[in-house]
Amino acid sequence: MEHEKNFVLSRIQQLLNERDWTIYRLAKESGMAYSSLNNIFVRNTIPSVITLEKICDGLQITLSQFFD
């Protein structure tokens, strides 16, 4: 479980870095509350599948591309 958590959070951060985006920008692009996204990182939790889909929509990638 710890490995999956680290992978998901690291992958989100990697995608943000590639785009030179902040969590705030991701929140705007994905239509999510900044606090919700920030809490994922602060609390070091795995986002739900629904949340991950919203994140991917904001990044304009598919879930499949996220896990590639």
N, C-alpha and C positions, 0 to 999 in steps of 0.2 A: 504494500500500500504506500509506503514512504517513497519508493521509487517512482510510482505513478504520479504522486503529488509533486515531487521535484521535477518530473518531466513536463507536466502540464504547466506549472508556473514558469519554468525555464523557457518553455516554448513560447508562451505568451510574451514574456519579456524579450525573447529573441526577435519575434515578429514586430514588436513595438520598436526595438532598436533599429531594425532594418528600415523601418519607415520614418525613423526619427520622430516617433509619436510619444506622447505622454499618456498616462492612464486617463487623464481628463479628455484628451482627444479621442481615445478609444471609446470612452463613455458617450461622447457626442455622436460618434460615427455608428455606434451600436444601439443607440437609443436607451441606454441603461443609465442608472444613477451612478454618479462618480463614487459615492460612498459604498455602493455595492461592489464595484470593481476593486476599489482600494482595500476593502475588507478581505477580499480573497488573498491579497498579498500580505496584509498586516497580520491576519490570522493564520496564514500559511495553510489555506484549505483548498481542496479540489472543488472547482465549480461544478454545478449540476450540468447534465447534458443540455438542458434548455439554455442555461446561461452560456455554456460553451458554444452553442449554436449561434446565439446572439453576438458573441465575441467574434466568431468566424464571419458572420454577416457583416459586422462592422469593418473587419479586415478585408472583406471581399474575397474570402477563400472558403473552400468547403471543409467539412470535418475531415474528409479523407486527406486533403492537402495539409491540414493541421498536423495530422499524425504521420505524414511522410517524413 
